[in-house]
Amino acid sequence: MSDITREDKKNLELLVKKETVCVPRFYRLYLLWGGMKNQRVPRKESSVHPAGHNVKILVNRVLSLVNRVLSLMGLKLSSAGGMLFFLKVPKVPKDFKQQYNRQLINLKKNNMGFEISQNFCYDLGSHPESYIDYECMFAARHLAARNPTSILDIGSYRHFSIGLLASYKVTILDIRKREPCLDNETVLTGDAKQLDIPSNSFDAIVSLCALEHFGLGRYGDEFDLVADKKAFNEMVRVLKPGGILVFTTTITRAAPSIAFNAHRIYDYEMIRSLCERLDLGEETFFSHEDGQFCSWEQVTNLPKVWDVYCGCWTKAE
Ligand SMILES: C[S@@+](CC[C@H](N)C(=O)[O-])C[C@H]1O[C@@H](n2cnc3c(N)ncnc32)[C@H](O)[C@@H]1O
């Protein structure tokens, strides 16, 4: 350490004062709070939100500032259902900090062509997971088993749909405009409740985390409180006999509700009645609390909180 310059010392002191520890995000509590990604991430310019939304963003920012300070003491403040909790975060081992400091000095001596900015991170443990991983796993498993020649994707996660293009020809329908990114992708911009597609067209239809939003205007579609039912009927219409419909949506064992205009939260009977003209392949649930697929009994019964329904259904030949 003898060749540390005065500037290095200053930087190190600053670093020790400022260091922020990146800890696994406490997804479950966060999700229970209802603070889904759209409340955490600033939306695009075109989005308009009610005042309450901005308050939540502000609260999140204040929490994150407080947590920067608390993380120095190995603590983290989290919020669930409006209550605040202290959680212990993994402490950064001393030798990791020392190594970091040494490497930083080396890097400054020889930056290997990189500009250096300091961002102290310590992300050990398992990968952070979310319900989205499980929805995608469920859909991927059923699509792989079926190996369809034509897929219609309605409003699923963009990354999932792009991944499908590695193996399949995919038609993507979404109310929000997007450009095709590969030759085997056809993009249709339109409303799921009224598809400009002939009946019996696709071997497989996939729709992840979309049904509960249809007709609530959130994504720019026309307000229509029964658009979800209309869209589901359309999916069944354009599915070939013998084809599979894989979809995921919100579910609760408590009373169904609408968080207007973000999403609906369905009960099991509602979902089952949508599927009445189809044959069941497989259905399962994902519990935010347990962070994994779960049985029906483990689905949340907290009011206005949702878990995930995953279903694979077949259209009779
Ligand atoms: C929760 S998002 C699904 C994930 C999102 N595509 C992503 O990449 O994060 C619901 C999707 O459904 C689309 N959508 C909402 N209402 C729709 C409608 N009536 N018809 C077609 N697509 C709709 C939205 O534009 C959005 O992309």
The ligand as an ORCA input file, in Angstrom:
! r2SCAN-3c Opt
* xyz 0 1
  C     -48.314     -6.549    -18.689
  S     -48.043     -6.271    -20.311
  C     -47.309     -7.731    -20.721
  C     -45.901     -7.563    -20.672
  C     -45.330     -6.485    -21.579
  N     -45.629     -6.783    -22.953
  C     -43.852     -6.394    -21.363
  O     -43.081     -6.610    -22.258
  O     -43.461     -6.092    -20.225
  C     -49.561     -6.382    -21.179
  C     -49.411     -6.185    -22.658
  O     -50.723     -6.276    -23.208
  C     -50.859     -5.255    -24.181
  N     -52.291     -4.917    -24.261
  C     -53.017     -4.288    -23.318
  N     -54.286     -4.163    -23.734
  C     -54.353     -4.745    -24.957
  C     -55.393     -4.973    -25.873
  N     -56.647     -4.565    -25.629
  N     -55.118     -5.606    -27.025
  C     -53.857     -6.038    -27.292
  N     -52.827     -5.864    -26.455
  C     -53.067     -5.228    -25.293
  C     -50.025     -4.121    -23.681
  O     -49.653     -3.239    -24.703
  C     -48.853     -4.844    -23.040
  O     -47.788     -5.008    -23.935
*
